[in-house]
Amino acid sequence: MHMVANSQFSGAIAANRFGLGLRGGEAPPDNPQAWLLGQFDRFDVRPESIAQAPGSAVMAAEFRAYLAEIRPFLQAGGGRRGNGVGSGVGNGAGNGGSMAGEAATPQMAEALGDVANAKDMRGDLRQRLRRQFRDGYGAQARARIVSALTTNTPFAEQLVHFWANHFAVSADKLQTIGLAGTLEFEAIRPHIAGTFGDMLLAVEQHPAMLLYLDQAQSIGPDSPLAQAALRRGGRRKFGINENLGREILELHTLGVDGGYGQGDVQELAAALSGFSVGGFVRRPVGIEAPDGSFVFQPGWHQPGVRTLLGRRYAQSGEAQPRAMLADLAVHPATARHLATKLARHFVTDVPPPALVDRLAAAHVESGGDLMALYRVLVAAPESWAVATPKFKTPWEWTISALRAVGGRTAPDLKIVGALAELGQPIWRPGSPAGWDDIAASWAAADALLRRVELAGRIAEVVGDRIDARQLAPRILPGVLSAATATAIERADRPQTGLALLLASPEFLRR
Amino acid sequence: MLDRRFFLGSAGLAAVALLDPRLALAAVAGERRFVFIILRGAMDGLQVAMPVGDPAYAALRGKFGPPDNAGAPVRLDGMFMLHPALVETAALYAKGEAAVVHAISSPYRARSHFDAQNVLETGGTAAYALRDGWLNRLLPLLPRTREPAVAISPTVPMALRGAAAATSYAPSVLPAADDDLISRAGAMYAGDAQLHALWSQAIDARTAAGADAQGRANPAALGKLAATFLAKPDGARVAVIELGGWDTHAGQAGRLNQALRGLDAVIGALHSGLGADWAKTVVVAATEFGRTAAPNGTGGTDHGTGGAAILAGGALKGGRVIADWPGLAAGQLFEGRDLRPTADLRGLFAGLAAEQFGLDPEMVARTVFARDVRPMTGLVRV
């Protein structure tokens, strides 16, 4: 371990940059490096708050019920959507002749020629599902907040947030509103201290990702299912969806400059056909599986030997995409991509090249052991050289502010809504690329004003019980500037002093 | 004491009174209202009630006073002129329903806002020495009402916090953005190149959009809301209102004018909102300390000691400035810089509350504050 960790602000760096921010009354760690690396033995994969939030199975069951109910109305209304909201994999509806006699209500509507009524019904059902998923989303988002506020392993917890953003699923599509958070809880949390390969596989097999990037309905044109349909003279065309395959290469593993081509995207996408989600597929087209759980559908898989990045994959069935993912996880381009993102998140916006090299080497040498990466990061002199090089994202700032004032639940503060106001709604980055991790994306004029206002709102609730003059040096050890201390000292009421502390330049950064 | 004895002696109430003297008092004392306005930030008493009759005043303050466009100051007596922003207050003063107590302070003698406000609100002699507020300790001495004492703020302020029931109510009209916080944040960012640039842009954009005017506090609404609570039958009889914006280190003329207009609006709204109940009401507005006798170099004043309190209410024996004036000459100033306090806010609070609720002032001073506190008397019409 390097001696640099003993500088005057090393405790602040460990707690505030690597961790989620010192809590009021909490002392900075004596041995920052040991404190950081010791957290993974204690990390709680499934804390109480998260265990109580609805998981993917619950969300998937609700979604499945919706699909079953809406199907007849899709036929009656004549307005079935091909690929949009609410379709999911249920758009095989046209093939299921047995469904026709199922619903009396749309038949009556049809008999009356009342197409508009069927449209209304469809809208109502969609609204209901949206409500259910929003409730689920809210419960999951609150669970994430409570876990971040109460955790005693804040470095590990921040890594959860980092990896969830790396594997971003945005809660914009109707299907993903209630599922985005479950990816973090079910596929990220269990794997933060394991290998990147295990995390990658868990993510790519999670229903949130499979539905978000349209993988669950990707069916090989030469698959047994497609061939059988062809023999029966069916009109439906089956095909590969490249969306997940492309994002795995571009965002999850190699990176956009990782040296792959369109051919590699197609080969990976073909190999992935058959990756699907239980509960969304009706008989007889696929294997039954529990709601929301991963299922490999052999009958959908595009058969054949594939070549990815120049390497042959002759495996049949699920073994083929698994082998590809395992190789991608430890590829040197993946190592460099992850090294760059980790260094950017924990050290500086422009990552030190030497540190990126060391992280990438550690990834390759360890076979993608994430602990090996964390050890390099924590030992790096670059990590401890500057006190607050990073401008906090709205999430980081809000969580650190609530921790500073001793928040454990913050039910009154409507934090989920506040984060949307600050520009970073939980699990809604809007794209699979996730949120940016540089100051230029967050340090903006109106955003700053909103932080000051939110600091004021937090301070109005708790500020008269907290002496910001005492709190400031405790949560910003070695970092608090004379200018901020003076501003707090001069505040004419405790609430203003606390708001200034939370809005101070050194608290806005980590 | 006279009124108390009188009521205890009334036929029909005597038997009840023997069981619980409070019940006897409740009939009339239960109609009395008490409003405490906390002026956070240290109001400059010397510019609120200007001691123009003190020869040292002109030498100290010269042209440093209310802005020219604020109107003409109102003469209170041979010594003092009232700041022109206090229009409603001046009208009440003329009717004998407002007063100023000058050269007054809490026992606190240092110059920290936080510590001084804690002393102002707890009623102790040192910061953080007491764990509850003086108004809360007063409550058990008062007739019980169905609704508890209320603070018009997001949380119950220290003055009202303690064992006795008290509540708070934050109206939706409270500003989302606190102007004072906004200006302090701007000052804090002055030395940070990145944040200073962003902040300037943000403020420019917001000013252009007119959000500043919308976001400003509406003090009249606070007063009206307090009046609503106080006017209810068996409603709250003690209310607390907080007003900020008094910490005028720079640009005092405009900022104090603005703050005083806010205070005047609160008093005016209480007056009109309470209607007939105004006759049974007293209001005391007090601040944590005064400001330096001489202006500083930035058109403002710095943290001082002695200040002024403003009283209002139909039950008040007003129309006068109550002061044992210490003088502003160099040798008369406290520590050579501040108005010397000659009265104790605790005595004012004790006397005003006791007379208002028909209690023994000595008892209230002793029970709510401390044995050595001398209650100020003759403040309330009985």
Boltz contact constraints between the chains, C-beta under 6 A:
constraints:
  - contact:
      token1: [A, 445]
      token2: [B, 198]
      max_distance: 6.0
  - contact:
      token1: [A, 445]
      token2: [B, 201]
      max_distance: 6.0
  - contact:
      token1: [A, 445]
      token2: [B, 202]
      max_distance: 6.0
  - contact:
      token1: [A, 446]
      token2: [B, 202]
      max_distance: 6.0
  - contact:
      token1: [A, 448]
      token2: [B, 198]
      max_distance: 6.0
  - contact:
      token1: [A, 448]
      token2: [B, 202]
      max_distance: 6.0
  - contact:
      token1: [A, 449]
      token2: [B, 202]
      max_distance: 6.0
  - contact:
      token1: [A, 452]
      token2: [B, 185]
      max_distance: 6.0
  - contact:
      token1: [A, 453]
      token2: [B, 177]
      max_distance: 6.0
  - contact:
      token1: [A, 456]
      token2: [B, 178]
      max_distance: 6.0
  - contact:
      token1: [A, 456]
      token2: [B, 181]
      max_distance: 6.0
  - contact:
      token1: [A, 460]
      token2: [B, 154]
      max_distance: 6.0
  - contact:
      token1: [A, 483]
      token2: [B, 191]
      max_distance: 6.0
  - contact:
      token1: [A, 487]
      token2: [B, 188]
      max_distance: 6.0
  - contact:
      token1: [A, 492]
      token2: [B, 40]
      max_distance: 6.0
  - contact:
      token1: [A, 492]
      token2: [B, 41]
      max_distance: 6.0
  - contact:
      token1: [A, 492]
      token2: [B, 113]
      max_distance: 6.0
  - contact:
      token1: [A, 492]
      token2: [B, 247]
      max_distance: 6.0
  - contact:
      token1: [A, 493]
      token2: [B, 40]
      max_distance: 6.0
  - contact:
      token1: [A, 494]
      token2: [B, 114]
      max_distance: 6.0
  - contact:
      token1: [A, 496]
      token2: [B, 181]
      max_distance: 6.0
  - contact:
      token1: [A, 499]
      token2: [B, 181]
      max_distance: 6.0
  - contact:
      token1: [A, 500]
      token2: [B, 184]
      max_distance: 6.0
  - contact:
      token1: [A, 500]
      token2: [B, 188]
      max_distance: 6.0
  - contact:
      token1: [A, 503]
      token2: [B, 185]
      max_distance: 6.0
  - contact:
      token1: [A, 505]
      token2: [B, 192]
      max_distance: 6.0
  - contact:
      token1: [A, 505]
      token2: [B, 195]
      max_distance: 6.0
